[in-house]
Amino acid sequence: MTGHTTARQRLTAELLDALRTDGGVRVVTGEPGCGRTTFLDHAARLFRAGPVRHLRADQAHELDDTLRTATAAGPVLLCVDDAHLWDAPARATLARTAARIRGTGVRAALLVTVPDHRPVAPELADLPVLRLGPLTPADAALLVRDAADEAVDPAVREELITAAEGNPALLLALVRSLSPAQLSGRRALPPSLVTGEVLAEVAGDRLPDDPGGLPLTTAAAARATGEEDADDELVLRACPSAIDEPLPDLLTRGEGRLRFRSALMLRAVYATAPPGHRRAAHLALAEAATEPDGLLPLLHRSWATTGPAPAVAASLTRAVTDPACTAPPALRRRALTRAADLTPDGAERARRHLAAAQQALLAGHTADALRLLEQARGRSAPAPVRGGAELLRGAVLLADGPVEDARESLLLAADLLPPPAAARATLAAADAAWSAGDPTGCLSALAPTRTPPTLPLAEACVRVPRSGTPTASGAPAARTGAAAPRTASTPPTSPPPNGTMPTNPVPDGDPSRDHRDGLRAVLLARFDLAAAPLRRVVDNGLRGSDPDHLLRSAAAALMLGDVTSARRAGARALAAARTSGSAALEPRALEYLAYAELRAGRHQLARTHAEEGLRTAARAAQRNTAAHHHAVLALAASIEGEADLVAEHVEAALRTARRHGLAQAATLAHWAAARADLGAGRPREAAQRLGPLVLPGARRGHFAVWMLAVPCFVEATASAGRPQHAAAVVESFALWAACGADPQAPSQLLRCRALLAAPDTADELYRHALDRHDDTAGDFERARTELLYGKWLRRRRRLREARTRLEEARLGFERCGARLWAQQAAAELRAGGAAPAAAPAASPGAGDLARLTPQQLRIARYVAEGATNREVALSLSVSTRTVDYHLRNVFATLGLRSRVELVRLVEQEEKTGARL
């Protein structure tokens, strides 16, 4: 059983469940090689309700008899593979059968497969469609493992998965095309994995007979931009003979764009065309451009050139680095890579490869960036170029690799680079040490003596000023844990005009130096020295629109405890990253936003940003960033009391944290698990989890995070009857609260002291804590203090006061969605002899959906909109198993038996104004 089979089995099981409730017909489609036939076979094997019939075109006349016997014999599954090959009368019969199944409730299901690289036959065009998407990287890795006769080197496996772009047939063809020595990594891979021969094998007879014409011109235009479509007018100007011709079946037209119906066919048409035809198509596109000196026409001309062409390479580089250039990073990367290919001089070629790698990283194409960096790190390259390559490699590893390896690359970069770039490299190295939980290494990287003598920057890599610069990912900024995700560090692509680093900051401050000085002061606990440089970083970043400067501003704001500025800078960084096409910065901007929302006590918003951050981190291949998003989601779920979801995100965060040395993400994940225990009324288990994190010793959590878990630890030990275990850490927490960087800390400190205090002083401490809560936002922390105070009052038989506090706690927990915590408050109210106050009367539209948890509501809405369990899982960044679990609970809570009933309930409550 292959990885492909496993993925299709999950999807098929969900499909068969849906077929039993909504009409029983699906047209299964996808590009060539996507596995339609295999999918149909899985469906047949998994169908247990009745017989399965595989039908050929010459059996179409048997469909009526089959349906007539279905009622008596039980449900039947009809499978039709490659229905596009049936003649029109047979397809018409098939369409009538589908109409009967959908319209009369016949006990049958019909699965029909057709390819999507040509238009669907009109007889089948109105039927529900299931499009098979690309394999996930995990399933593609399983397929490679099962297809190879021996172990495949991990780096080779990643190359194969990237090249196949999720197409299982292409992936298998690539595996077959390599020798055992190449698969195991003992021999080098060929320069190009996806050749015309491999693509022709997968595409088969679907390729057009004419190797040129409109399909090739469209493919050449799309290749230049890297998009899935092309400008219709440009292509027709380049291929005027096609103006009066009917559009080939491979193509579709809409909104002024031409596109291939199948991405694989686009690649196949281009790769299998003779080289001369390809060059002619590119030249025609260059001559048809309205701006002949623009970047795209220059790129087309470069592909019409053979052999070294220094003048063409220089023209491409000038176009990319022109400040007026508005091209996205992916296009810049393509142009710089082509310029490097045409450059005969080794040093200049290395510079252009480095510049191309920078743009690939900005575009979120990590694998491309690493391949380009390997070509820029050779000994023949100038030292600044090798240093720039190490700096970018460190940035890649910080986002997706062992952070200690990243630190060593970044320190090597600092030794090779001139001062402005070296300063950024050392700040990124400090990020790596921070993420690894190494404060000594962090301070060592930030030490002023690491800065090399002042040198001109004339030989630095190509300057690419407009689109921003890739930034290295590290750990959250100092001592704020969930408050500040990570410091921003910039590789050397935009040096100061004079090319030197000032020995002292200018009056307004240098952002990189200010950030370094502020971070170092925080590490040394000199918060009096940290405030001024960090405030300059915040203000300077917010005055501009550079996404990297805005990320640095957000990090500094979180170190200062200025949550409002952190949220503002994070939101602007996200907008700027999207505007400039900097896909690599989106996951980190969302990470800053998520952490800032957690600091502000807005857990639902934090969850929203982290769910989106997970999706963008997956697209940009940033597993370290994804681990931080998983930690945020675990923390948010621990508030809402969703134990399964907490466990899933904790495990996901720890899986990457252990492999890559992410001490901070690991500490946050363990804290989330402990807080979930505390919310579920298991203080002893919570104390056991938190003890190693907060108590002195080798296992203490990340130095910037463990302090944030202290209030939970104190509450857990006090509730478990062991308050003496927490006394020492409270005094350390008092020092942290005095720093002023965490708005919640003063009130939390008073609550901790009240938990450990004698009865004659605890009352006043609780009241003082509630007064301090009035100075900060966030219902959750205040409700926790109200709950603990209410418990304390009830145990002293001050029942009237206790009821007031407990009711306030219950309402506060309900406002922020902390369901289990609200249940604790309600239980305390009952124990005090009073039932909780009745909830406000339901509005006329409120109905059964109000009984669901927030996550159950989300899933109910997606399912009611027609999403499969797999689609819901992708949307919410959880596993299908979690969706299955919640959906079963939805059905049980609402007394439903099928998705159809759920759809009806949701529609009914929406009509009457009910909110999901």
Rosetta blueprint (number, residue, H / E / L):
1 M L
2 T L
3 G H
4 H H
5 T H
6 T H
7 A H
8 R H
9 Q H
10 R H
11 L H
12 T H
13 A H
14 E H
15 L H
16 L H
17 D H
18 A H
19 L H
20 R L
21 T L
22 D L
23 G L
24 G L
25 V E
26 R E
27 V E
28 V E
29 T E
30 G E
31 E L
32 P L
33 G L
34 C L
35 G L
36 R H
37 T H
38 T H
39 F H
40 L H
41 D H
42 H H
43 A H
44 A H
45 R H
46 L H
47 F L
48 R L
49 A L
50 G L
51 P L
52 V E
53 R E
54 H E
55 L L
56 R L
57 A H
58 D H
59 Q H
60 A H
61 H H
62 E H
63 L H
64 D H
65 D H
66 T H
67 L H
68 R H
69 T H
70 A H
71 T H
72 A H
73 A H
74 G L
75 P L
76 V E
77 L E
78 L E
79 C E
80 V E
81 D L
82 D L
83 A H
84 H H
85 L H
86 W L
87 D L
88 A H
89 P H
90 A H
91 R H
92 A H
93 T H
94 L H
95 A H
96 R H
97 T H
98 A H
99 A H
100 R H
101 I H
102 R H
103 G H
104 T H
105 G L
106 V L
107 R L
108 A E
109 A E
110 L E
111 L E
112 V E
113 T E
114 V E
115 P E
116 D L
117 H L
118 R L
119 P L
120 V L
121 A L
122 P H
123 E H
124 L H
125 A L
126 D L
127 L L
128 P L
129 V E
130 L E
131 R E
132 L L
133 G L
134 P L
135 L L
136 T L
137 P H
138 A H
139 D H
140 A H
141 A H
142 L H
143 L H
144 V H
145 R H
146 D H
147 A H
148 A L
149 D L
150 E L
151 A L
152 V L
153 D L
154 P H
155 A H
156 V H
157 R H
158 E H
159 E H
160 L H
161 I H
162 T H
163 A H
164 A H
165 E L
166 G L
167 N L
168 P H
169 A H
170 L H
171 L H
172 L H
173 A H
174 L H
175 V H
176 R H
177 S H
178 L L
179 S L
180 P H
181 A H
182 Q H
183 L H
184 S L
185 G L
186 R L
187 R L
188 A L
189 L L
190 P L
191 P L
192 S L
193 L L
194 V L
195 T L
196 G H
197 E H
198 V H
199 L H
200 A H
201 E H
202 V H
203 A H
204 G H
205 D H
206 R H
207 L L
208 P L
209 D L
210 D L
211 P L
212 G L
213 G H
214 L H
215 P H
216 L H
217 T H
218 T H
219 A H
220 A H
221 A H
222 A H
223 R H
224 A H
225 T H
226 G L
227 E L
228 E L
229 D E
230 A E
231 D E
232 D H
233 E H
234 L H
235 V H
236 L H
237 R H
238 A H
239 C L
240 P H
241 S H
242 A H
243 I L
244 D L
245 E L
246 P L
247 L L
248 P L
249 D L
250 L L
251 L E
252 T E
253 R E
254 G E
255 E L
256 G L
257 R E
258 L E
259 R E
260 F E
261 R L
262 S L
263 A H
264 L H
265 M H
266 L H
267 R H
268 A H
269 V H
270 Y H
271 A H
272 T H
273 A L
274 P L
275 P H
276 G H
277 H H
278 R H
279 R H
280 A H
281 A H
282 H H
283 L H
284 A H
285 L H
286 A H
287 E H
288 A H
289 A L
290 T L
291 E L
292 P L
293 D L
294 G L
295 L H
296 L H
297 P H
298 L H
299 L H
300 H H
301 R H
302 S H
303 W H
304 A L
305 T L
306 T L
307 G L
308 P L
309 A L
310 P H
311 A H
312 V H
313 A H
314 A H
315 S H
316 L H
317 T H
318 R H
319 A H
320 V H
321 T H
322 D L
323 P L
324 A L
325 C L
326 T L
327 A L
328 P L
329 P H
330 A H
331 L H
332 R H
333 R H
334 R H
335 A H
336 L H
337 T H
338 R H
339 A H
340 A H
341 D H
342 L L
343 T L
344 P L
345 D L
346 G H
347 A H
348 E H
349 R H
350 A H
351 R H
352 R H
353 H H
354 L H
355 A H
356 A H
357 A H
358 Q H
359 Q H
360 A H
361 L H
362 L H
363 A L
364 G L
365 H L
366 T H
367 A H
368 D H
369 A H
370 L H
371 R H
372 L H
373 L H
374 E H
375 Q H
376 A H
377 R L
378 G L
379 R L
380 S L
381 A L
382 P L
383 A H
384 P H
385 V H
386 R H
387 G H
388 G H
389 A H
390 E H
391 L H
392 L H
393 R H
394 G H
395 A H
396 V H
397 L H
398 L H
399 A H
400 D H
401 G L
402 P L
403 V H
404 E H
405 D H
406 A H
407 R H
408 E H
409 S H
410 L H
411 L H
412 L H
413 A H
414 A H
415 D H
416 L H
417 L L
418 P L
419 P H
420 P H
421 A H
422 A H
423 A H
424 R H
425 A H
426 T H
427 L H
428 A H
429 A H
430 A H
431 D H
432 A H
433 A H
434 W H
435 S H
436 A L
437 G L
438 D L
439 P H
440 T H
441 G H
442 C H
443 L H
444 S H
445 A H
446 L H
447 A L
448 P H
449 T H
450 R H
451 T L
452 P L
453 P L
454 T L
455 L L
456 P L
457 L L
458 A L
459 E L
460 A L
461 C L
462 V L
463 R L
464 V L
465 P L
466 R L
467 S L
468 G L
469 T L
470 P L
471 T L
472 A E
473 S L
474 G L
475 A L
476 P L
477 A L
478 A L
479 R L
480 T L
481 G H
482 A H
483 A H
484 A L
485 P L
486 R L
487 T L
488 A L
489 S E
490 T L
491 P L
492 P L
493 T L
494 S L
495 P L
496 P L
497 P L
498 N L
499 G L
500 T L
501 M L
502 P L
503 T L
504 N L
505 P L
506 V L
507 P L
508 D L
509 G L
510 D L
511 P H
512 S H
513 R H
514 D H
515 H H
516 R H
517 D H
518 G H
519 L H
520 R H
521 A H
522 V H
523 L H
524 L L
525 A L
526 R L
527 F H
528 D H
529 L H
530 A H
531 A H
532 A H
533 P H
534 L H
535 R H
536 R H
537 V H
538 V H
539 D H
540 N H
541 G H
542 L H
543 R L
544 G L
545 S L
546 D L
547 P H
548 D H
549 H H
550 L H
551 L H
552 R H
553 S H
554 A H
555 A H
556 A H
557 A H
558 L H
559 M H
560 L H
561 G L
562 D L
563 V H
564 T H
565 S H
566 A H
567 R H
568 R H
569 A H
570 G H
571 A H
572 R H
573 A H
574 L H
575 A H
576 A H
577 A H
578 R H
579 T H
580 S H
581 G L
582 S L
583 A L
584 A L
585 L L
586 E H
587 P H
588 R H
589 A H
590 L H
591 E H
592 Y H
593 L H
594 A H
595 Y H
596 A H
597 E H
598 L H
599 R H
600 A L
601 G L
602 R L
603 H H
604 Q H
605 L H
606 A H
607 R H
608 T H
609 H H
610 A H
611 E H
612 E H
613 G H
614 L H
615 R H
616 T H
617 A H
618 A H
619 R H
620 A L
621 A L
622 Q L
623 R H
624 N H
625 T H
626 A H
627 A H
628 H H
629 H H
630 H H
631 A H
632 V H
633 L H
634 A H
635 L H
636 A H
637 A H
638 S H
639 I H
640 E H
641 G L
642 E L
643 A H
644 D H
645 L H
646 V H
647 A H
648 E H
649 H H
650 V H
651 E H
652 A H
653 A H
654 L H
655 R H
656 T H
657 A H
658 R H
659 R H
660 H H
661 G L
662 L L
663 A H
664 Q H
665 A H
666 A H
667 T H
668 L H
669 A H
670 H H
671 W H
672 A H
673 A H
674 A H
675 R H
676 A H
677 D H
678 L H
679 G H
680 A L
681 G L
682 R L
683 P H
684 R H
685 E H
686 A H
687 A H
688 Q H
689 R H
690 L H
691 G H
692 P H
693 L H
694 V H
695 L L
696 P L
697 G L
698 A L
699 R L
700 R L
701 G L
702 H L
703 F L
704 A L
705 V L
706 W H
707 M H
708 L H
709 A H
710 V H
711 P H
712 C H
713 F H
714 V H
715 E H
716 A H
717 T H
718 A H
719 S H
720 A L
721 G L
722 R L
723 P H
724 Q H
725 H H
726 A H
727 A H
728 A H
729 V H
730 V H
731 E H
732 S H
733 F H
734 A H
735 L H
736 W H
737 A H
738 A H
739 C L
740 G L
741 A L
742 D L
743 P L
744 Q L
745 A H
746 P H
747 S H
748 Q H
749 L H
750 L H
751 R H
752 C H
753 R H
754 A H
755 L H
756 L H
757 A L
758 A L
759 P H
760 D H
761 T H
762 A H
763 D H
764 E H
765 L H
766 Y H
767 R H
768 H H
769 A H
770 L H
771 D H
772 R H
773 H H
774 D L
775 D L
776 T L
777 A L
778 G L
779 D H
780 F H
781 E H
782 R H
783 A H
784 R H
785 T H
786 E H
787 L H
788 L H
789 Y H
790 G H
791 K H
792 W H
793 L H
794 R H
795 R H
796 R L
797 R L
798 R L
799 L H
800 R H
801 E H
802 A H
803 R H
804 T H
805 R H
806 L H
807 E H
808 E H
809 A H
810 R H
811 L H
812 G H
813 F H
814 E H
815 R H
816 C L
817 G L
818 A L
819 R H
820 L H
821 W H
822 A H
823 Q H
824 Q H
825 A H
826 A H
827 A H
828 E H
829 L H
830 R H
831 A H
832 G L
833 G L
834 A L
835 A L
836 P L
837 A L
838 A L
839 A L
840 P L
841 A L
842 A L
843 S L
844 P L
845 G L
846 A L
847 G L
848 D H
849 L H
850 A H
851 R H
852 L L
853 T L
854 P H
855 Q H
856 Q H
857 L H
858 R H
859 I H
860 A H
861 R H
862 Y H
863 V H
864 A H
865 E L
866 G L
867 A L
868 T L
869 N H
870 R H
871 E H
872 V H
873 A H
874 L H
875 S H
876 L H
877 S L
878 V L
879 S L
880 T H
881 R H
882 T H
883 V H
884 D H
885 Y H
886 H H
887 L H
888 R H
889 N H
890 V H
891 F H
892 A H
893 T H
894 L H
895 G L
896 L L
897 R L
898 S L
899 R H
900 V H
901 E H
902 L H
903 V H
904 R H
905 L H
906 V H
907 E H
908 Q H
909 E H
910 E H
911 K H
912 T L
913 G L
914 A L
915 R L
916 L L
